[in-house]
Amino acid sequence: MIERRHQVFVSSTYLDLIEERSEVMQALLELECMPAGMELFPAANDTQWDWIKKVIQESDYYIVIVAGRYGSLSKDEGLSFTEMEYRYAIEVGKPVIGFLVENPGQIPTKFSERQPGLVKKLEAFRELVKSRLCKFYSSPTDLGAKVSRSMTQLKKQCPKPGWVRAEILNTLASSDEVLELKRENEELKQRIAKYGLEEPKKKETLASGQEEFEIDFFFVREAINKETGRFKKKSEEWGTVLVSWDEMFCRVGPSLLENKDNHYWSPVPLLAGLAETKSSDRLSELYPGERFSNFQISSSCVNTILLQLRALKLIELDENKSWGITPYGDNYLISLLGVPKGQTNASISL
């Protein structure tokens, strides 16, 4: 396994949280993380804001500690730099976790805001942090322990590439090769998305392929009239037959390709013909000497079949509410009906 280091941006006010930050830094170092934050620019100001954003962008994770101070205000934004950092980390999609002091009333006066305006801003900021993933701490030691546990879980839930020593990376592939592979991977993903060739995300939970579905069908029995020697309607019957999803798609798929501009395409006669073919031997055994005609499929079965094939991304409805085959369905149909190398006849075994 490649040894990686993750950079964690630690945001907070500074002078009032020196001990807390020390515990957090120690916890992160023990997790083999690289802390970044106020130690790089303890006197944050508007001229340093672009640099601060760059460090946040380069970090894998973001931590904010909120106690009794709101922090230095940006002249441009009217917000503290701590809150600006927090909002920016969320904006650029960094995994964020907040740590709030459990009992703000117990914070020494010298480390608490006194100006009503700043107190109000601090309360609003605390509520913002509470709206996302956050933990409460009671002491510097408690904070360090909770940071350690939380970061372990956060790295599992939101894995990031982190940093790898150049000498290790070079043993695997050159930087140019890695970048080229990443570029090709992105291009392939875009092509797959563009042409709709990816499988449905929940395919493993849907019946498909050789799994069978019971089709209900109606048919007419015809028997020979002894007087005329001709077949005559004897009765109307209902029957069922098991048909695989691949068989159903192979029956309706080619007609969708042929009738792609026909807004009145219907799968009913195709599925009825499939039911007739699949049940002919069994019906002949049940009713020897008779003939069977007028096969029809129940509307509920037709609707279920169409919805299932749609869920499997094999067919789709266009803007005119007309059925068509999807690019993924077209590719899948070719895999089912394409003639294998060496085969000399048109028989397809499903």
Secondary structure, DSSP 8 states (H G I E B T S, - for coil): ----BEEEEEE--SGGGHHHHHHHHHHHHHTTEEEEETTT-SS--GGGHHHHHHHHHH-SEEEEEE-S----B-TTTSSBHHHHHHHHHHHTT--EEEEEES-GGGS-GGGS--SHHHHHHHHHHHHHHHTSSEEEESSHHHHHHHHHHHHHHHHHHS----B--HHHHHHH--HHHHHHHHHHHHHHHHHHHHHT-S--TTGGGS--TT-EEEEEEEEEEEEE-TTT-SEEEEEEEEEEEEEEHHHHHHHHHHHHHHTTT-TT--SHHHHHHHHHHHHHHHHHHHSTT-EEEEEEE-HHHHHHHHHHHHHTTSEEE-TTS-EEE-HHHHHHHHHHHS--TT--S-----
